[in-house]
Amino acid sequence: MKIGVLGAGMAGLAAAALLARQGYAVTVLEKAFYPGGSAGFYMRKGKRFPAGATILFGLEPGGLLDELFRPLELGLRPRPLAHPMDVVLSDRTVRVLAGRDEWEQELRRAFPERGEAVLRFWRRLATIAESVHELTRAEPALPLRRAYQLGRLPVLLLRRPELAARLGRYSLWTVGQLLRRCGLEDYRPLREFLDLQLMDAAQVGAEQAALLPASLALDIYRRGSFALPGGTGELAEALEARLLADGGELRRREEALRLEPADGGGWVAVTRRGEHRFDAVVNATGRLELGLGQPDAAAASPPSEEADGSFGAEPLPETGLPGLPADVGGWGAVRLDLRLGAEAFAGTGAEPPPELAHGLPFAWQIKPSPANAALIGDLEGPVYATLHPEEDGERLLTVSAHAPAAGWTGLQRSEYAARKRELSRALREEAARVVPALRGMGEPAGEAGTPATYERFIGKARVGGTPMTVREAILRPRGLFSGQPRLYLAGESVYPGPGTLSSALSGGYAARAVMREQPLR
Ligand SMILES: Cc1cc2nc3c(=O)[nH]c(=O)nc-3n(C[C@H](O)[C@H](O)[C@H](O)COP(=O)(O)OP(=O)(O)OC[C@H]3O[C@@H](n4cnc5c(N)ncnc54)[C@H](O)[C@@H]3O)c2cc1C
């Protein structure tokens, strides 16, 4: 049984490695040279830069990814982050802490005006998150189309009927509704904090984020967040190594141009180098238009006027990038990668975060000034700065933000360069609030990226994933069925949730669908 997996991001690699482990003959076609997609890396002058993700979730013993990857025996050495980030609001800083007691103390300290109410809000949120985590561990895949997609859900609900009641009760709630229920709707500092965290994890702010998945995204740091010694790319490399050891194949720089139905069933993937015939295909590229892979007729139709008003529900403007179907919502990203001397903090009066001394990365989510937010094009989301541990006497600082995906192509070269310079200046200015050495540093060597950069390297400008609105996450999730036989979908474009964790889980669901529907003889 020959299975084709398109795209070697977290979703494609997870699906491919799990299928190869079961004995399927798996070929992965990947557009880029390095595996990992937005959770991979790129090289410049012999140095490695993360392409996107730095913090991983679900790797705690018994965690969602730990369980998913268990059969693969990847031998990862994830390092838990006790204090992964600071969230820098307009008038205060909130430390995100892993320990439950420490976090509750921090909530009291950071939100003194409404400390007790904020604590009650968070405890309620954490209880909901716990239920969602249990539900996810049972591995149901939405939307439910086949009995096997229920996973172990029926057993779980028989054993824990109160879970069904709780999940049912909150299924159509947003985080904004819970704020109102707790009398906190007008408390600006908490809302600002939630908006920054959620824009990162859910692609929408508190008013639009579906409470069930958002509760898990917000409280997930208490379960554990992790860094790998060699960066997130190490996970991609471990999955690739497992795939190859189990007889699979990863064809780098081989972009799937289209899929055509094969005689006698299955698909032919056409690339510039030739054709590959597969019995079934998992499309994990995020390019749903490849080979008729529209999720279904309803999802493919333009969103209606009365849709929930989130950006994900709006069709791309006419000037959108070519080849992207209008129904795939989500943001693009802009970024700036800087290499700083290890003494970057010396003489600034600012202390480097202690995590760095322990060889761990440290991140800041920063509420940008209105002027810079307008320039970047996102008025709600954070500028996200991550300082990486020292390597060869240097520290890498990556600075990124959401930005509208459209409008970066079709520009004159000079126009594009000027916009990129402006953007780099805005990102640098925001990062200088937490790494003050940037102010007096002249122009440190750096690389700036825009949605057009992502489009060029990983084939899609919108890298944020599916917005986690009630509509996208609960009522009309895209899910893994393409509407075509033997063609499954996986990845952040069809499965809402926080980043690498959700993408890998969706790869796992696609692998399960292949195993159930195309069993090995
Ligand atoms: C700046 C940034 C920071 C982030 N930080 C975090 C973080 O700290 N923690 C976290 O959990 N998540 C983070 N994320 C999100 C996370 O990286 C992504 O959600 C996740 O990695 C997406 O995985 P995927 O497999 O769904 O898609 P992708 O990573 O986009 O993978 C798709 C793959 O398909 C390939 N491809 C595309 N078209 C074709 C084609 N036609 N043929 C063959 N191959 C093709 C691409 O090259 C790519 O390798 C971040 C994202 C960004 C952009």
The ligand as a MOL file (V3000), in Angstrom:
LIG
                    3D

  0  0  0     0  0            999 V3000
M  V30 BEGIN CTAB
M  V30 COUNTS 53 58 0 0 0
M  V30 BEGIN ATOM
M  V30 1 C 6.6770 32.9210 13.5510 0
M  V30 2 C 5.9410 31.7190 14.0780 0
M  V30 3 C 6.1330 31.3310 15.4010 0
M  V30 4 C 5.4600 30.2050 15.9070 0
M  V30 5 N 5.6920 29.8070 17.1960 0
M  V30 6 C 5.1130 28.6790 17.6700 0
M  V30 7 C 5.4670 28.1590 18.9420 0
M  V30 8 O 6.3270 28.7120 19.6530 0
M  V30 9 N 4.8540 27.0060 19.3590 0
M  V30 10 C 3.9490 26.3370 18.5690 0
M  V30 11 O 3.4410 25.2800 18.9800 0
M  V30 12 N 3.6060 26.8030 17.3420 0
M  V30 13 C 4.1790 27.9390 16.8690 0
M  V30 14 N 3.8810 28.3810 15.6110 0
M  V30 15 C 2.8770 27.6550 14.8250 0
M  V30 16 C 3.4220 26.3210 14.2950 0
M  V30 17 O 4.7440 26.4700 13.8470 0
M  V30 18 C 2.5380 25.8320 13.1390 0
M  V30 19 O 1.1700 25.9090 13.5020 0
M  V30 20 C 2.8250 24.3840 12.7510 0
M  V30 21 O 4.2180 24.1350 12.7120 0
M  V30 22 C 2.1730 24.1150 11.3980 0
M  V30 23 O 2.4730 22.8160 10.9560 0
M  V30 24 P 1.7660 22.2360 9.6430 0
M  V30 25 O 2.3730 20.9200 9.3840 0
M  V30 26 O 0.2990 22.3040 9.8170 0
M  V30 27 O 2.1020 23.2780 8.4790 0
M  V30 28 P 3.5110 23.7760 7.8920 0
M  V30 29 O 4.5200 23.8880 8.9480 0
M  V30 30 O 3.1960 24.9930 7.1010 0
M  V30 31 O 3.9410 22.6110 6.9060 0
M  V30 32 C 3.5070 22.5190 5.5740 0
M  V30 33 C 4.6530 21.9360 4.7660 0
M  V30 34 O 4.1930 21.7140 3.4350 0
M  V30 35 C 5.2120 22.1250 2.5300 0
M  V30 36 N 4.5480 22.4220 1.2550 0
M  V30 37 C 3.7640 23.4850 0.9520 0
M  V30 38 N 3.2850 23.3760 -0.3050 0
M  V30 39 C 3.7700 22.2110 -0.7890 0
M  V30 40 C 3.6060 21.5180 -2.0170 0
M  V30 41 N 2.8510 22.0150 -2.9900 0
M  V30 42 N 4.2410 20.3280 -2.1830 0
M  V30 43 C 5.0250 19.7940 -1.1880 0
M  V30 44 N 5.2150 20.4260 -0.0060 0
M  V30 45 C 4.5790 21.6060 0.1950 0
M  V30 46 C 5.8500 23.3170 3.1990 0
M  V30 47 O 7.1430 23.5890 2.6930 0
M  V30 48 C 5.8610 22.8580 4.6590 0
M  V30 49 O 7.0320 22.1500 4.9830 0
M  V30 50 C 4.5570 29.4860 15.0800 0
M  V30 51 C 4.3630 29.8750 13.7380 0
M  V30 52 C 5.0590 30.9680 13.2380 0
M  V30 53 C 4.8620 31.3400 11.8030 0
M  V30 END ATOM
M  V30 BEGIN BOND
M  V30 1 1 1 2
M  V30 2 1 2 3
M  V30 3 2 2 52
M  V30 4 2 3 4
M  V30 5 1 4 5
M  V30 6 1 4 50
M  V30 7 2 5 6
M  V30 8 1 6 7
M  V30 9 1 6 13
M  V30 10 2 7 8
M  V30 11 1 7 9
M  V30 12 1 9 10
M  V30 13 2 10 11
M  V30 14 1 10 12
M  V30 15 2 12 13
M  V30 16 1 13 14
M  V30 17 1 14 15
M  V30 18 1 14 50
M  V30 19 1 15 16
M  V30 20 1 16 17
M  V30 21 1 16 18
M  V30 22 1 18 19
M  V30 23 1 18 20
M  V30 24 1 20 21
M  V30 25 1 20 22
M  V30 26 1 22 23
M  V30 27 1 23 24
M  V30 28 2 24 25
M  V30 29 1 24 26
M  V30 30 1 24 27
M  V30 31 1 27 28
M  V30 32 2 28 29
M  V30 33 1 28 30
M  V30 34 1 28 31
M  V30 35 1 31 32
M  V30 36 1 32 33
M  V30 37 1 33 34
M  V30 38 1 33 48
M  V30 39 1 34 35
M  V30 40 1 35 36
M  V30 41 1 35 46
M  V30 42 1 36 37
M  V30 43 1 36 45
M  V30 44 2 37 38
M  V30 45 1 38 39
M  V30 46 1 39 40
M  V30 47 2 39 45
M  V30 48 1 40 41
M  V30 49 2 40 42
M  V30 50 1 42 43
M  V30 51 2 43 44
M  V30 52 1 44 45
M  V30 53 1 46 47
M  V30 54 1 46 48
M  V30 55 1 48 49
M  V30 56 2 50 51
M  V30 57 1 51 52
M  V30 58 1 52 53
M  V30 END BOND
M  V30 END CTAB
M  END
